[in-house]
Amino acid sequence: MRQGCRLAVVADHTDTHAVLDAVLSPQGYEVTRLRRYSDLETRHTTADPFDIVVLDADAMPHSTATAQSAEKTETPAMRHVVIGTVSISLNSETRLISKPYQMAELLQTIESLLPVRH
């Protein structure tokens, strides 16, 4: 894992955030929990972007208009891990994990999105 990585967890439930925070914070990650996708949009316009965003599909917008506005918040620096099933197109910096998932799979997926540092 990499020191100084800023990770957002967007989920209705606290379990995913609690486990990621417990595992990644001691390794230097800054793990922030956001309850709704709209919280991520707000944060994106008011603060530095996250390096990786872990999204529970249940917390994502479902209307086409909202999904289109959500795409506008993406930046090249922001990578996504989506947990669950989604009907929007995913870019090359997005990974999809089906539910139910294993925490080891989520951690490996997060690691795969981090740039190699020399």
C-alpha positions in Angstrom: 0.0 0.0 0.0 1.1 3.6 -0.5 1.6 6.3 2.1 -0.4 9.5 1.8 -3.2 8.2 -0.4 -6.6 9.9 0.1 -9.4 7.4 0.0 -13.2 8.1 0.1 -15.7 5.5 1.0 -19.2 6.3 -0.2 -21.6 3.9 1.4 -24.9 3.8 3.3 -23.5 1.3 5.8 -20.4 1.8 8.0 -18.9 -1.7 7.7 -16.9 -1.1 4.6 -15.5 2.2 5.9 -14.7 0.8 9.3 -12.7 -2.1 7.9 -10.9 0.0 5.3 -10.1 2.6 8.0 -8.8 0.0 10.4 -6.6 -1.7 7.8 -5.4 1.3 5.7 -5.0 4.2 8.2 -2.1 2.6 10.0 -0.4 2.3 6.5 -0.7 6.0 5.9 -4.0 6.3 4.1 -6.4 9.0 4.8 -9.8 7.3 4.8 -12.9 9.5 4.7 -16.5 8.2 4.9 -19.2 9.9 2.9 -22.8 8.7 3.2 -24.1 9.8 -0.2 -22.7 10.4 -3.7 -23.9 14.0 -3.4 -21.5 14.4 -0.5 -18.7 13.4 -2.9 -19.8 15.9 -5.4 -19.9 18.7 -2.8 -16.5 17.6 -1.5 -15.0 17.6 -5.0 -15.9 21.3 -5.5 -14.7 22.5 -2.1 -11.5 20.4 -1.4 -8.7 18.5 -2.9 -9.9 15.4 -4.8 -9.5 11.9 -3.5 -7.0 9.5 -5.1 -9.5 6.6 -5.0 -13.2 6.5 -4.3 -14.8 3.3 -3.2 -18.5 3.5 -4.1 -21.3 1.2 -2.9 -23.6 1.0 -5.9 -26.6 1.4 -3.5 -25.3 4.9 -2.6 -24.9 6.0 -6.2 -27.6 8.1 -8.1 -30.0 6.1 -10.2 -31.6 8.7 -12.5 -30.0 9.4 -15.9 -29.7 13.1 -15.1 -28.0 12.5 -11.8 -25.7 9.9 -13.4 -24.7 12.4 -16.1 -23.9 15.1 -13.5 -22.0 12.5 -11.4 -19.8 11.8 -14.4 -18.8 15.5 -14.5 -17.3 15.2 -11.0 -14.7 12.7 -12.2 -11.2 13.9 -12.7 -8.2 12.0 -14.2 -6.7 11.7 -10.8 -9.7 10.1 -9.3 -10.0 6.3 -9.6 -13.2 4.4 -8.6 -14.0 1.0 -7.1 -17.7 0.2 -7.5 -19.2 -2.4 -5.2 -22.4 -4.0 -6.6 -24.1 -3.7 -10.0 -24.4 -0.5 -12.0 -26.0 0.4 -15.3 -23.7 3.4 -16.2 -20.6 3.0 -18.4 -17.4 2.6 -16.5 -14.1 4.2 -17.6 -10.6 2.5 -17.6 -9.9 3.9 -14.1 -12.9 2.2 -12.6 -13.1 -1.4 -11.2 -16.2 -3.3 -10.4 -16.6 -5.8 -7.6 -19.7 -7.9 -7.3 -21.6 -8.4 -4.0 -21.1 -10.3 -1.9 -17.3 -9.5 -1.9 -14.3 -10.4 0.2 -12.3 -7.7 1.9 -9.1 -9.1 0.5 -10.5 -8.6 -3.0 -11.4 -5.0 -2.3 -7.9 -4.3 -0.9 -6.2 -5.9 -3.9 -8.4 -3.8 -6.2 -7.6 -0.6 -4.4 -3.9 -1.5 -4.6 -4.2 -2.2 -8.4 -5.4 1.4 -9.0 -2.5 3.1 -7.3 0.3 4.4 -9.5 3.7 2.8 -9.2 6.1 5.0 -7.3 9.8 4.8 -7.7 
